[in-house]
Amino acid sequence: MERLDKILASQGSYSRKDVKAIIKSGRVTVNGETVKNSSVKISENDVVTLDGTALTLKKHIYLMLNKPQGIVSASDSKTEKTVIDLVPDYLFRSGLFPAGRLDKDTVGFVLITDDGDFAHRILSPKNHVVKTYEARLESKLTEPQRAMLQKGIVLADGTTCKESRVKILENGDNPLVQIQICEGKYHQIKRMFAAAGNKVTYLKRTKMGNLSLDETLSFGECREITPQELSEIENGKFFSDFEQ
């Protein structure tokens, strides 16, 4: 059970102060009764309306965004457009942040939420939730390079990266490869390939855990993630679904 004003403030762009004024003015009902007391305790099962429109109460929200190039993975920025700026008004609420960052020029699956505990669970390396990427390389991937990446590699600054899984999707002088990691260090994949003697020219995150990016989402579009899909994210561990 949560206070009415706290629940309402978490559902959209209203501040706690705004919500108190809205409730006091009699614009909110709970289970058909007008409520003017902000401290009334309610649950997600209660029927709450604002100006006659029923609200779908959710403690947290989880969004899948297909991030385009040129967008910063941050909650806010004074100088650049962020992934939060791409969230449409009907899905927006205060406290949203990207659970795991992508570089400005990297595209694909970004999970946006206001649930810090969930974000910690899927991002902590000790939980081994796998993140899957597709990378276009500047030159042919040799078997020694692939072996180095899969075994675990030390970056130029001495940072050690854990084992990964690498599969060639398209051969050639500029191959397309799939790589899976269970960490999220700064520019990790680009730095891993550089340490192995190659270079990433294009990078896309295609999957978090066992949940693939919804290919019906155009760049810049997002949608809610279902409870079942959230389970697919958390259950995607230890490269369990990776095909060698």
C-alpha positions in Angstrom: 0.0 0.0 0.0 1.2 3.5 -0.9 0.0 7.0 -0.3 -2.3 8.3 -3.0 -0.2 11.3 -3.8 3.0 9.2 -4.1 1.4 6.7 -6.5 -0.1 9.5 -8.7 3.2 11.4 -8.8 5.0 8.3 -10.0 2.6 7.8 -12.9 3.4 10.8 -14.9 5.0 14.3 -15.1 3.1 15.8 -12.1 5.2 16.8 -9.1 4.1 15.7 -5.6 3.0 19.3 -5.0 0.9 19.3 -8.1 -0.7 16.0 -7.2 -1.7 17.3 -3.7 -3.5 20.3 -5.3 -5.2 18.0 -7.8 -6.5 15.7 -5.1 -7.6 18.6 -2.9 -9.6 20.0 -5.7 -11.7 16.9 -5.9 -10.6 15.7 -9.3 -9.6 12.2 -8.1 -11.8 9.3 -7.2 -10.8 5.9 -5.6 -13.2 3.0 -6.2 -15.9 5.5 -7.2 -15.5 7.8 -4.2 -14.1 11.3 -4.4 -11.0 11.5 -2.3 -9.4 14.8 -1.1 -7.0 13.4 1.4 -3.5 12.9 -0.2 -2.4 10.5 2.5 -5.0 7.8 1.8 -3.3 4.5 1.2 -4.1 2.6 -2.0 -2.8 -0.4 -4.0 -2.4 -1.1 -7.7 -5.7 -3.0 -7.5 -7.7 0.0 -6.6 -9.6 1.9 -9.3 -8.4 5.4 -9.5 -9.7 8.1 -11.8 -8.4 11.6 -12.7 -11.0 13.9 -14.2 -13.2 10.9 -14.9 -10.5 8.9 -16.7 -9.4 5.6 -15.1 -5.6 5.4 -14.5 -3.6 2.2 -14.9 -1.6 2.2 -11.7 1.9 0.7 -11.9 4.6 0.9 -9.3 7.2 0.8 -12.0 7.4 1.0 -15.8 9.7 -0.8 -18.2 10.3 0.3 -21.8 12.1 -1.1 -24.8 13.6 1.7 -27.0 15.2 1.2 -30.4 17.9 3.8 -30.0 19.1 5.6 -33.1 22.6 7.0 -33.6 23.4 10.5 -32.2 21.3 10.0 -29.0 22.9 10.0 -25.6 22.1 7.2 -23.1 21.4 9.5 -20.1 18.5 10.8 -18.0 19.1 14.4 -19.0 21.6 16.6 -20.8 21.8 20.3 -21.2 23.4 20.1 -24.6 22.3 16.8 -26.3 19.2 14.8 -26.9 18.8 11.8 -24.6 17.0 8.5 -24.7 14.5 9.9 -22.2 13.6 12.7 -24.6 12.4 10.0 -27.0 9.8 8.6 -24.5 6.3 9.7 -25.6 4.1 11.6 -23.1 1.7 8.7 -22.5 4.6 6.5 -21.3 6.6 9.2 -19.5 6.9 9.4 -15.7 9.4 11.0 -13.4 12.5 9.1 -12.5 13.1 7.3 -15.8 16.7 6.3 -16.6 18.4 4.0 -19.1 19.3 0.6 -17.5 22.6 0.2 -19.2 24.2 2.7 -21.6 24.9 2.6 -25.3 27.5 4.8 -26.9 26.2 7.8 -28.8 26.8 6.1 -32.1 25.6 2.7 -31.1 22.0 1.7 -31.9 19.5 -0.8 -30.7 17.9 -2.1 -27.5 17.9 0.3 -24.6 15.8 -0.6 -21.5 14.3 2.4 -19.8 12.8 2.1 -16.4 12.3 3.8 -13.0 13.0 0.5 -11.1 16.5 0.8 -9.7 16.5 -2.7 -8.1 15.6 -4.4 -11.4 18.3 -2.4 -13.2 20.9 -3.5 -10.7 19.9 -7.1 -11.0 20.3 -7.2 -14.8 23.4 -5.0 -15.0 25.5 -6.6 -12.2 28.2 -8.8 -13.7 27.8 -11.3 -10.9 24.3 -12.1 -12.2 25.6 -12.9 -15.7 22.7 -11.5 -17.6 23.9 -11.6 -21.2 23.8 -8.7 -23.6 23.9 -9.5 -27.3 25.3 -7.3 -30.0 25.9 -7.3 -33.7 29.1 -5.6 -34.8 30.4 -4.8 -38.3 34.2 -5.0 -38.4 36.8 -3.1 -40.4 38.7 -6.3 -41.3 38.4 -10.0 -41.4 38.0 -11.7 -38.0 40.7 -14.3 -37.6 40.4 -17.4 -35.5 43.1 -16.2 -33.1 41.2 -12.9 -32.6 38.0 -14.8 -31.9 39.7 -17.1 -29.5 41.2 -14.1 -27.6 37.7 -12.5 -27.3 36.0 -15.6 -26.1 38.6 -16.5 -23.5 38.6 -13.0 -22.0 40.8 -10.2 -23.0 42.9 -7.5 -21.3 42.3 -4.0 -22.7 45.0 -1.4 -23.5 44.6 0.2 -20.1 44.9 -3.1 -18.2 41.2 -3.6 -17.7 40.3 -7.3 -17.8 37.1 -8.3 -19.6 35.4 -11.6 -18.9 34.8 -14.3 -21.4 32.5 -13.6 -24.3 30.9 -15.5 -27.1 31.6 -14.5 -30.7 29.9 -15.9 -33.8 30.4 -14.9 -37.4 27.1 -14.0 -39.1 28.5 -12.8 -42.4 32.0 -13.6 -43.6 34.1 -11.4 -45.8 36.6 -8.5 -45.5 34.1 -6.6 -43.4 32.3 -9.3 -41.5 29.2 -9.0 -39.4 29.6 -10.8 -36.1 27.4 -11.5 -33.0 29.0 -11.0 -29.6 27.6 -11.7 -26.2 29.0 -10.3 -23.0 27.7 -10.2 -19.4 29.4 -6.9 -18.4 29.0 -3.3 -19.4 32.3 -1.5 -19.2 32.9 1.8 -20.9 33.0 1.3 -24.7 33.7 -2.3 -23.9 33.0 -4.1 -27.2 34.8 -1.6 -29.3 37.8 -1.7 -26.9 37.7 -5.5 -26.9 38.0 -5.8 -30.6 40.7 -3.1 -30.7 42.7 -5.1 -28.1 42.3 -8.2 -30.4 43.6 -6.2 -33.4 40.4 -5.3 -35.2 37.9 -2.4 -35.2 34.2 -2.0 -34.9 32.6 0.3 -37.5 28.9 -0.3 -36.6 27.4 -1.7 -33.4 23.9 -2.6 -32.5 22.5 -4.2 -29.3 19.9 -6.8 -30.3 19.1 -8.6 -27.1 19.1 -8.3 -23.3 19.0 -11.7 -21.6 16.6 -13.8 -23.7 14.6 -10.8 -24.9 15.2 -9.7 -28.5 14.7 -6.1 -29.7 11.2 -5.8 -31.2 12.0 -5.3 -34.9 8.7 -3.6 -35.5 10.0 -0.6 -33.6 11.5 2.0 -35.9 14.6 4.0 -34.6 13.5 6.3 -31.9 10.3 4.3 -31.0 9.6 2.5 -27.7 6.9 0.4 -26.1 6.2 -1.2 -22.7 7.9 -4.5 -21.8 5.4 -7.1 -20.5 5.9 -9.0 -17.3 6.7 -12.2 -19.3 9.3 -10.3 -21.3 10.9 -9.0 -18.1 11.3 -12.7 -17.0 13.0 -13.4 -20.3 15.6 -10.7 -19.6 16.5 -12.0 -16.1 16.5 -15.6 -17.2 19.0 -15.0 -20.0 22.2 -16.0 -18.2 25.5 -17.8 -18.9 25.2 -17.6 -22.7 22.6 -20.4 -22.3 20.9 -19.7 -25.6 24.0 -19.0 -27.6 24.6 -21.2 -30.7 28.2 -21.9 -31.4 
